Amino acid sequence: MSNVNLKRRFMSIIYDSLLILSIMVIGTLPFIAIRYGEAVESNSNYYQFTLFIIIYFFLVGFWSISGRTLGMQSWGLRLETLDGHRPNIIQCSIRFFAAIVSWLPFGLGFWWQLFDKQNLTWHDRISKTKIFYYPRN
């Protein structure tokens, strides 16, 4: 178990983003069916809320059940509390919303890890969680 570098963290995010994108495509199908094959209005509040919920349940679900998303698993990462336990759904939800804030100012909340003495991002600190690297044997 060791600290996670920013490159490994971002590679996991890219992997998970591709998975989430594919799930969002599936989540778009009912909206297309309702409109009889016409284009979906992307500014629809229902549509945007549906996509948001898909992302929320993907991340928070994986984090709270196993401590890792599929992308994290591929890169040997696991989310844990600062004392080494699996985070609960409240901590995972706090982490989710705090990560949104971390992205807003040009990803500054993520880049903060480079300057933090404990190698933590903003959302790590706010949710009292941390991502650990478990190298494969």
Secondary structure, DSSP 8 states (H G I E B T S, - for coil): -EE--HHHHHHHHHHHHHHHHHHHHHHHHHHHHHTTT----TT-HHHHHHHHHHHHHHHHHHHHHHS--HHHHHTTEEEEETTSS---HHHHHHHHHHHHHHHTTTTHHHHGGGT-TT---HHHHHHTEEEEE----
